[in-house]
């Protein structure tokens, strides 16, 4: 079920990018998706070459999930990408919940 939601978020993000301005310059995009559950975060990145990487990491007070996400975003922002859109939602599961976030970065070529 988590994979289905992750796939639907990724497809929604790709469709959003495709609906942009038709007269715009070519652009490169990066999609960062996070799934946070308990003390674990899964960070999935689809880069400008359509390569996908996925990492599962534990987070803590010393290294919260926001720091993990910021580290990945900073890498792309330094390469000239700009934040285009971000969105997220949470689903309650038992005593905890699962949070999904998608961030779209674009760079004009």
C-alpha positions as CSV (number, residue, x, y, z in Angstrom):
1,X,0.0,0.0,0.0
2,X,2.9,2.4,0.8
3,X,4.5,1.7,-2.6
4,X,1.2,2.4,-4.3
5,X,0.9,5.8,-2.6
6,X,4.6,6.5,-3.4
7,X,4.1,5.6,-7.0
8,X,0.9,7.8,-7.3
9,X,2.7,10.7,-5.7
10,X,5.6,10.4,-8.2
11,X,3.2,10.1,-11.2
12,X,1.3,13.2,-10.0
13,X,4.5,15.1,-9.8
14,X,5.6,14.1,-13.3
15,X,2.2,15.0,-14.7
16,X,2.4,18.4,-12.9
17,X,5.7,19.1,-14.6
18,X,4.3,18.1,-18.0
19,X,1.4,20.5,-17.7
20,X,3.8,23.5,-17.4
21,X,4.1,26.4,-19.8
22,X,4.3,25.0,-23.4
23,X,6.4,28.0,-24.5
24,X,8.9,27.7,-21.7
25,X,12.5,26.8,-22.2
26,X,13.6,23.2,-21.7
27,X,14.0,22.4,-18.0
28,X,15.5,19.7,-15.9
29,X,13.6,18.4,-12.9
30,X,14.3,16.5,-9.7
31,X,11.6,14.9,-7.6
32,X,12.3,14.1,-4.0
33,X,9.8,12.0,-2.1
34,X,9.9,11.1,1.5
35,X,7.9,8.5,3.5
36,X,8.2,8.9,7.2
37,X,7.0,6.3,9.6
38,X,8.0,5.9,13.3
39,X,11.7,6.7,13.5
40,X,12.5,5.8,9.9
41,X,12.5,7.9,6.7
42,X,12.7,6.6,3.2
43,X,14.2,9.2,0.8
44,X,13.6,8.6,-2.9
45,X,15.1,10.8,-5.5
46,X,14.4,10.8,-9.3
47,X,17.1,12.9,-10.8
48,X,17.3,14.8,-14.1
49,X,18.5,11.7,-15.9
50,X,15.5,9.7,-14.6
51,X,17.7,7.6,-12.3
52,X,16.0,6.6,-9.1
53,X,17.8,6.2,-5.8
54,X,16.1,5.1,-2.5
55,X,17.5,5.2,1.0
56,X,16.0,4.1,4.3
57,X,17.5,5.9,7.3
58,X,16.8,6.2,11.0
59,X,16.4,9.6,12.4
60,X,16.9,10.9,15.9
61,X,16.9,14.1,17.9
62,X,20.5,14.8,16.9
63,X,19.7,14.2,13.2
64,X,15.9,14.8,12.6
65,X,14.2,13.9,9.4
66,X,14.2,17.6,8.3
67,X,18.0,17.6,8.4
68,X,18.1,14.5,6.2
69,X,15.7,16.2,3.7
70,X,17.6,19.5,3.8
71,X,20.9,17.8,3.1
72,X,19.4,16.3,-0.1
73,X,17.7,19.5,-1.2
74,X,20.9,21.6,-0.6
75,X,22.8,19.3,-3.0
76,X,20.3,20.1,-5.8
77,X,19.9,23.8,-4.9
78,X,23.7,24.3,-5.2
79,X,23.5,22.8,-8.7
80,X,21.1,25.6,-9.7
81,X,17.7,23.9,-9.2
82,X,14.9,26.0,-7.7
83,X,12.0,24.8,-5.6
84,X,8.9,24.6,-7.8
85,X,6.3,22.9,-5.6
86,X,6.0,20.8,-2.5
87,X,3.1,19.0,-0.9
88,X,2.5,16.3,1.6
89,X,-0.1,14.5,3.6
90,X,-0.3,12.1,6.5
91,X,-2.3,8.9,7.0
92,X,-3.1,7.5,10.4
93,X,-2.1,3.9,11.0
94,X,-2.8,2.4,14.4
95,X,-1.0,4.4,17.1
96,X,1.3,6.2,14.7
97,X,1.0,7.8,11.2
98,X,2.8,7.8,7.9
99,X,3.8,11.1,6.3
100,X,4.4,11.5,2.6
101,X,6.1,14.5,1.1
102,X,7.0,15.3,-2.5
103,X,9.3,18.2,-3.5
104,X,9.7,19.2,-7.2
105,X,12.9,21.1,-8.2
106,X,13.4,22.6,-11.6
107,X,16.3,24.1,-13.5
108,X,16.0,26.0,-16.7
109,X,18.5,24.8,-19.3
